[in-house]
Amino acid sequence: MIDIDDIRSRYQLLEEFLGERGRRLFAANEALAQGYGGVSATAQATGLARSTINRGIAELQAGGNAIGTATRQAGGGRKAAVVHQPDLPAALEALIEDAIRGDPCSPLRWVSRSQRHLVKALVAQGFKVSQWLVGRLLRQLKYSCQANRKTREGSNHPDRDAQFAHINTTVKAAIAQGQPAISVDTKKKELVGDFKNPGRELRRQQDPEPVRVHDFKLPELGKVAPYGVYDIAANHGWVSIGVDADTAAFAVESIRRWWQKLGRTRYPDAHSLTITADCGGSNGVRVKLWKRELQRFATETGLTVTVTHLPPGTSSRVDDWRGGGRLRGSAVCRRLSPSAGALVSDRCSVSSRRSSNRTCRFPASGFLLRHQAFALGRSPRRCGKAYRPSVS
């Protein structure tokens, strides 16, 4: 007599470790071991159908393993969703066609629409889909989620490489002689107050830092303008924070304070200073106040100041040469003489063609300011009001 409870106990002991095929072959082996009536007894003990046990017996008696480690033969299991719904890929592409970006002829396209929204739209059309299925179909159709990529550049001046080579030589020569060479720039203005900023910090769970919902400027605090001075040779930075407008006087005062606090101690024998800057903003190539304030700085310190301006559209590459690689800059140099009086303009030509960065004319005689003001304390006014020069 077949002991059904004994078969059931063995099956329950191994059931959680067996897959679909393993359960079928285990039941078939038990049925063969029991002899006549073994299929019915094993079916009763395990709960498997007689047809399933008979298929397992056929596999064991075949004497081979045609499917290897697979669970089912090729073609087994549920059919793919696109087999039951052949119009699904076309419907999905029609939904995302208006969200496609980039070249439509490219083999890899991208989509910005949410997969959850695509699922809802497809369900509304009568399809049976899930977010997982939509994601798999998008990968099969060669779609992927990607960010914008900056690849389109503006016009390229024919002398651009020669300009970069010239500024590279100028700054490297200053560093080789032990003279200071700095890069200056104004960074993004920031609101002062409890506003949200990107990034995270370690805090206790469920205790985030509360910040304001809207980024409206607080009148009593205003904005700050960080102006950075980067010592190229020393790989050391200095940042001055202005609480008002980003003016040329503030820019030069930041350089002056860097020189007073760090520069003259680091370079006690310096007789010149090389400055690289972009061609816009407070230290722009056409800002007369910038040139006038630099002349005052040169007169005060006794330094010969050489300013090189990056051509338009190239200032974002400044990090390429800060680490010691090729310098990015223009062939237009402003040299401010330390002698009180003459303010000389040098055109460091590298080609007969006209440079993309114009050389501003300096006046033959020096200028004096009625008073000094800079954007570290009270609000200075723009050139033309508080900064009216009087010819000496």
Secondary structure, DSSP 8 states (H G I E B T S, - for coil): ---HHHHHHHHHHHGGG--HHHHHHHHHHHHHHH-TTHHHHHHHHH---HHHHHHHHHHHHHTS-TTTT-SS-TT-S---HHHH-TTHHHHHHHHHGGGEES-TTSSSEEE-S-HHHHHHHHHHTT----HHHHHHHHHHTTEE-------------TTHHHHHHHHHHHHHHHHHTT--EEEEEE---EE-SS---S------TT------SS----TTT-EEEEEEEEETTTTEEEEEEESS---HHHHHHHHHHHIIIIIHHH-TT--EEEEEE-SSGGG-TT-HHHHHHHHHHHHHH--EEEEEE--TT-GGGTHHHHTSS-----SEEEEE-SSSS---EEE---SSS--SS------SS-EE-SS---TTSS----TTTTT--EE-
